[in-house]
């Protein structure tokens, strides 16, 4: 009798242990599933995500963002290659700092401001307007490269997206019309008067952004109105093929592009480069921003 009782007790103990083991396994599986849900999504290194929440497609050719009730448009520039520097499109009107022409590949899409940053947008972000000719729809001017680093930081905080100045290569590729380029001397045309405010037609002052014709990508004022800062240090060109160049690693001057209201027509060419101290302020200097 005792032997049968012992066997029964042993059988019940084994069954209870199996049940407990199964419950423990279920709990471990449940916890692993919960842990997976809490893991951040795995994103490949150097992935670029630009998906404003109000857009249905992250690849729209123009996206509209807003900060403190001021809207601004960013135009998509698709990846591609181009001849950077002075080439045949410039009618051999070349200067040393614009040569040699060299092939540049930009292997990612990016967004660049449809317009130069306006006084309205600058004031919404920074709370002040340093411009000489006050008007909300004119480009902000009299801003240094250092000032713009602060602007980009504040704009990034306010919007949740990382803004910066364009590299010199990004600027020229966009000015030429990107993948839709038609080898124009100025940004969007061989006729400077239809795309640029310059010394011959500006009346000695800036004008509202977008009041001349755009280039092939729908970007305005990349020739004339105000010079535009680039992120790069200024340096001489190399004739070597390059991919995503960012300029020299160090230097003493930054780069201005595009010409301004007081520039002659030569200064408004898409290849024109002007080195400048990064802390300079001038009524002919403004900027536009990029998202990568």
Buried (B, 14 or more C-beta within 10 A) or exposed (E): EEEEEEEEEEEEEEEEEEEEEEEEEEEEEEEEEEEEEEEEEEEEEEEEEBEBEEEEEEEBEEBEBBBEEBEBBBBBBBBBBBBBBBBEBBEEBBEEBBBBBBBBBBEEBBBBBBBBBBBBBBBBBBEEBBBEBEBBBBBBBBBBBBBBBEBBBBBBEBBEBBBBBBBBBBBBBBBBBBBEBEBBBBBBBEEBBEBBBBBEBBEEBBBBBBEBBBBBBBBBBBBBBBBBBBBBBBBEBEEEEBEBBEBEEEBEBBBBBBBBBBBEBBBBBBBBBBBBEBEBEBBBBBBBBBBB
